[in-house]
Amino acid sequence: MVSFSVNKEHTDMLLFALIEQTYPDFNVKDIARAFKAGDIWRNGESAYDDDDVSEGDEVSIFLPDDVVGIDLTPSLVYQDENFVIVDKPAGLLSFSDGGLPNAVDMVEEHMKQQGEYSLGALMVPYLVYPLDKYVSGLLLLAKHEEAYLFLVEALSQRRLIRHYICPVFGLAEESEELMAYHITDKSRRSVKILDSFKKLAKPIVTRVRRIASGQIMSLVEVRPVTKALHQVRAHMAYAGLPVVGDNNYGDRRANKKLGADHIALWLESVTFEVGTHHTFQYINGRHFESNKPCYPRCVYEDGLLDTDEE
């Protein structure tokens, strides 16, 4: 979601024209579709393209930044000579082989500007884990191989604590620990969750804590204790709590009915519990947080969040 307040000089301007002026890269047809779908609100209620706005009006657009045409450059949360942590907005790829804008290339350019990049010395950005295009939140990158291998090992040893915040369909328990088995298909594009062991499957553990509950949804904090492809999305769906907007493992019919056309998953924080007595001990105990999620409007309509909480 993106939002802004109407200034005095824009009073009595038509809302459609104001949005077009505020976000010049927002395609006119997409603006019209957003109004029709109810994805644009004014003062907490669905708005119309011919609404006259007044000073102080709060306008909210429940679409990812790439649709609205906002700069997708991730914000820099932390960096030193070894690590980079960036806050990836929904709509930006983590990496790309096709030359599309992506977080790894942007970090590479940042390293070049600082004089840190050297392909010959393998001083390049190493992505520790990816986030899907419409998943927002913290990405960890290393600036050289030693730091990368350290982070990969820390993640596999459960010493990098990641917390996701996401709305799910259904009423979640106040807190629970989910356990199952996880198996990845040969293409590595999807996974299955099983209740018993099967060849090549591995055990997974996911901890869930309910933050809020609405009419048909719950807002939950999810910690994937183990590391597995699509663990949060697949395990939550298997537990009967599919992530809103997830059409791969979740409830396609509910998503379509409610207009949840992008996945509502946010990697909100990362904590380093990596111990001491090693080269990177200075990062032990550090906690980092993402700035904001990108949730579809139905999450707010269900009462899980207020638009001013963004």
Secondary structure, 3 states (H helix, E strand, C coil): CEEEECCHHHCCCEHHHHHHHHCCCCCHHHHHHHHHHCCEEECCEECCCCCECCCCCEEEECCCHHHHCCCCCCEEEEECCCEEEEEECCCCECCCCCCCCEHHHHHHHHHHHCCCCECCCCECCEECCCCCCCCEEEEEEECCHHHHHHHHHHHHCCCEEEEEEEEEECCCCCEEEEEEEEEECCCCCCEEEECCCCCCCEEEEEEEEEEEECCCEEEEEEEECCCCCCHHHHHHHHCCCCECCCCCCCCHHHHHHHCCCCCCCEEEEEEECCCCCCCCHHHCCCEEECCCCCCCHHHHHCCCCCHHHC
